[in-house]
Amino acid sequence: MHKITKSYTLRLLLTCLYCGVFLTVTVGQEQTKPYKNQLNEVENKLRVGDFGGAIQDLDQITLQYPDAAEVYYAKALLYGQTQNFDLAVDNAKLAYDNEPTLVYANFLLELYKTNDDMPAAIELLRSLRNKNPDDSTISRELIMTLHNAGQSQDALTVYDQLTANAPSSDTLDVIKAEILVDLKRNEEAKQLLNRWSGKSKIRQVYSTLGFIYLQEKNPKQAITIIHKGIDESKDPVLYLDLADAQKASKKDKLAFDALVLAFKSDRVDFLDKHRVLLTLMSPKNPEFSLDQIQLLANELVLRHPRIADSHVLKGEILWRRGNTQEARSLFLTAVGINPKHIDAWRMLINTDLGLNEADIAVQHGMEALNVNPGNAMLMYFTGLAYMVKEDFDSSRKMLEFALDNSLNDNTYLQSIIYASLGDLYHQLKMEAASDVAYEEAIRLDSTNVSAMNNFAYYLSLRKKDLDKAAKYSKLSNEIEPNSSTFQDTYAWVLFQQGNYKDALLWIEKAMKSQNPSAVLYEHYGDILSKVGNIKEAVKQWEKALTLAADTGMDSDKVKLKIREKRYVE
């Protein structure tokens, strides 16, 4: 169901500042304003990105002309652009108080919503409704705002007042129906909308009815009503609802066909397509094959080539399919379109590392930081690139910078930075610092399985705090039970504890992976030797030896084990 909402999008209003219409939204057609030349200077400063200077000039104008509503409005726009919503609200209020037009009211309303100040938004709308009793759009906005604020019964009361002396409409009844659906009053919602079925040309009548039928486990009726909506409204967005209904009917091919029709349409909004594709890419929603998802991503790029996220999503799918080089070209395109796209830079650096091109990864990391200075995520990935390059000093500086700059970020990011510092400090033989970093990573994110695994493994190599190592290794396997790497670590911790019987069980789990590593073969041999199966142990050591040349393993030690037919420390 696609909610019908009336929204004055803040982002679009703010874009005015960069579209050459700054003076239009401020002084309009009045060319005789005494501060016209000052506003021209403000616009010049905005063109070169001098926000501070522009604000100072606007402050000077309002000191001279305290009733200049359009100047307060311009200041509110600027403060909104810089995410300073408190000052944006203050100036939007002054604009509206000095000149109570609907343009200023709309902007103030959107700022209230952005600040999640629903009481102020409702108060403003009630005031507007009293001043403009014949403007039904204000009443509709009030209905939706009341409902979104959890005051659904009050919203229905406003609907009743609006329709008391005038006939309702399909758009208004859709709003009421969606409120009724949220209140679990589906029968009332169906009765309200069914009278518009076959008569209305708006898609929301049919998408909301389809949603109700799907809730009632009646996909057949949902498909029928959505098809009727497609015939009546000619709105291709309904193909997205049709895909949901076909999926509920277990008709996967028809569901995919409906998605293709939606993605091929220029009338379906990019954000709707983006949302659907993100859902399909989630591991929790394995509805379609990667081939099918790839076809949808191809259409997304074809229809929306100038939006960076199109290329990012297609690149991510290619990355998952192992087409690393092609994925990198998509991420390069994305950062070319939008150099501020942090995820695109992150994925670009990942593909560089996936192609074993650490130098290029570092180069891209520095380019990314040049346009996004101080970004902790980009510092983190650049630090990883230095680590892969084995430039540990540069890696340490970058990761520690990342940590310093992550204080205002989420704990997940801080946790992975600490975990990488744990890896790095281990490489630098700073064992105490490494242990502290791992502990902090796990404290910040109790599901950071990589930190748990690496910490446990390095403790086992040092034969230190083996009980703690066993605890973290066991937990990592409980969280991610199918990782051969984690299983191998737990086997090795048990081995170091002298629990060879359980170690054998865990290493045999690990050996079921498709391509066991040289380390796995060696550990398997070590454990077999401790349970008395020397003949099989030698076989596993020999397999490890065949892979040792490509891994940097100590092949001399493995040769000694084979020669002496025993475990060697």
RALIN-V664362 format. One record per backbone hydrogen bond with DSSP energy under -0.5 kcal/mol. NH is the residue of the N-H (numbers start at 1). CO is the residue of the C=O. Records with the same first field share a line. If there is no record, write none. Layout:
# RALIN-V664362
NH = CO ; CO
This chain:
# RALIN-V664362
3 = 1
5 = 3
7 = 5
9 = 7
13 = 9
14 = 10
15 = 11
16 = 12 ; 13
17 = 14
18 = 15
19 = 16
21 = 16
25 = 21
26 = 22
27 = 23
28 = 23 ; 24
30 = 27
31 = 29
33 = 30
36 = 33
39 = 35
40 = 36
41 = 37
42 = 38
43 = 39
44 = 40
45 = 41
46 = 42
47 = 43
48 = 44
49 = 46
50 = 45
51 = 49
54 = 50
55 = 51
56 = 52
57 = 53
58 = 54
59 = 55
60 = 56
61 = 57
62 = 58
63 = 59
64 = 60
65 = 61
68 = 65
69 = 67
71 = 68
72 = 68
73 = 69
74 = 70
75 = 71
76 = 72
77 = 73
78 = 74
79 = 75
80 = 76
81 = 77
82 = 78
83 = 80
84 = 79
85 = 83
88 = 84
89 = 85
90 = 86
91 = 87
92 = 88
93 = 89
94 = 90
95 = 91
96 = 92
97 = 93
98 = 94
99 = 95
101 = 99
105 = 101
106 = 102
107 = 103
108 = 104
109 = 105
110 = 106
111 = 107
112 = 108
113 = 109
114 = 110
115 = 111
116 = 113
117 = 112
118 = 116
121 = 117
122 = 118
123 = 119
124 = 120
125 = 121
126 = 122
127 = 123
128 = 124
129 = 125
130 = 126
131 = 127
132 = 128
135 = 132
136 = 134
138 = 135
139 = 135
140 = 136
141 = 137
142 = 138
143 = 139
144 = 140
145 = 141
146 = 142
147 = 143
148 = 144
149 = 145
150 = 147
151 = 146
152 = 150
155 = 151
156 = 152
157 = 153
158 = 154
159 = 155
160 = 156
161 = 157
162 = 158
163 = 159
164 = 160 ; 161
173 = 169
174 = 170
175 = 171
176 = 172
177 = 173
178 = 174
179 = 175
180 = 176
181 = 177
182 = 178
183 = 179
184 = 181
185 = 180
186 = 184
189 = 185
190 = 186
191 = 187
192 = 188
193 = 189
194 = 190
195 = 191
196 = 193
197 = 193
199 = 196
200 = 196
205 = 202
206 = 202 ; 203
207 = 203
208 = 204
209 = 205
210 = 206
211 = 207
212 = 208
213 = 209
214 = 210
215 = 211
216 = 212
217 = 214
218 = 213
222 = 218
223 = 219
224 = 220
225 = 221
226 = 222
227 = 223
228 = 224
229 = 225
230 = 226
231 = 227
232 = 228
233 = 229
234 = 229 ; 230
236 = 234
238 = 235
239 = 236
240 = 237
241 = 237
242 = 238
243 = 239
244 = 240
245 = 241
246 = 242
247 = 243
248 = 244
249 = 245
250 = 247
251 = 246
252 = 250
255 = 251
256 = 252
257 = 253
258 = 254
259 = 255
260 = 256
261 = 257
262 = 258
263 = 259
264 = 260
265 = 261 ; 262
268 = 265
269 = 267
273 = 269
274 = 270
275 = 271
276 = 272
277 = 273
278 = 274
279 = 275
280 = 276
281 = 277
282 = 278 ; 279
285 = 282
287 = 285
293 = 289
294 = 290
295 = 291
296 = 292
297 = 293
298 = 294
299 = 295
300 = 296
301 = 297
302 = 298
303 = 299
304 = 300
307 = 304
308 = 306
310 = 307
311 = 307
312 = 308
313 = 309
314 = 310
315 = 311
316 = 312
317 = 313
318 = 314
319 = 315
320 = 316
321 = 317
322 = 319
323 = 318
324 = 322
327 = 323
328 = 324
329 = 325
330 = 326
331 = 327
332 = 328
333 = 329
334 = 330
335 = 331
336 = 332
337 = 333
338 = 334
341 = 338
342 = 340
345 = 341
346 = 342
347 = 343
348 = 344
349 = 345
350 = 346
351 = 347
352 = 348
353 = 349
354 = 350
355 = 351
356 = 353
357 = 352
361 = 357
362 = 358
363 = 359
364 = 360
365 = 361
366 = 362
367 = 363
368 = 364
369 = 365
370 = 366
371 = 367
372 = 368
375 = 372
376 = 374
379 = 375
380 = 376
381 = 377
382 = 378
383 = 379
384 = 380
385 = 381
386 = 382
387 = 383
388 = 384
389 = 385
390 = 387
391 = 386
392 = 390
395 = 391
396 = 392
397 = 393
398 = 394
399 = 395
400 = 396
401 = 397
402 = 398
403 = 399
404 = 400
405 = 401
406 = 403
407 = 404
409 = 406
414 = 410
415 = 411
416 = 412
417 = 413
418 = 414
419 = 415
420 = 416
421 = 417
422 = 418
423 = 419
424 = 420
425 = 421
426 = 422
427 = 423
428 = 424
429 = 426
430 = 425
431 = 429
434 = 430
435 = 431
436 = 432
437 = 433
438 = 434
439 = 435
440 = 436
441 = 437
442 = 438
443 = 439
444 = 440
445 = 441
448 = 445
449 = 447
452 = 448
453 = 449
454 = 450
455 = 451
456 = 452
457 = 453
458 = 454
459 = 455
460 = 456
461 = 457
462 = 458
463 = 459 ; 460
464 = 459
469 = 465
470 = 466
471 = 467
472 = 468
473 = 469
474 = 470
475 = 471
476 = 472
477 = 473
478 = 474
479 = 475
480 = 476
483 = 480
484 = 482
487 = 483
488 = 484
489 = 485
490 = 486
491 = 487
492 = 488
493 = 489
494 = 490
495 = 491
496 = 492
497 = 493
498 = 495
499 = 494
500 = 498
503 = 499
504 = 500
505 = 501
506 = 502
507 = 503
508 = 504
509 = 505
510 = 506
511 = 507
512 = 509
513 = 510
516 = 513
521 = 517
522 = 518
523 = 519
524 = 520
525 = 521
526 = 522
527 = 523
528 = 524
529 = 525
530 = 526
531 = 527 ; 528
532 = 529
533 = 528
534 = 532
537 = 533
538 = 534
539 = 535
540 = 536
541 = 537
542 = 538
543 = 539
544 = 540
545 = 541
546 = 542
547 = 543 ; 544
548 = 544
549 = 545
550 = 547
551 = 548
552 = 548
553 = 548
555 = 553
558 = 554
559 = 555
560 = 556
561 = 557
562 = 558
563 = 559
564 = 560
565 = 561
566 = 561
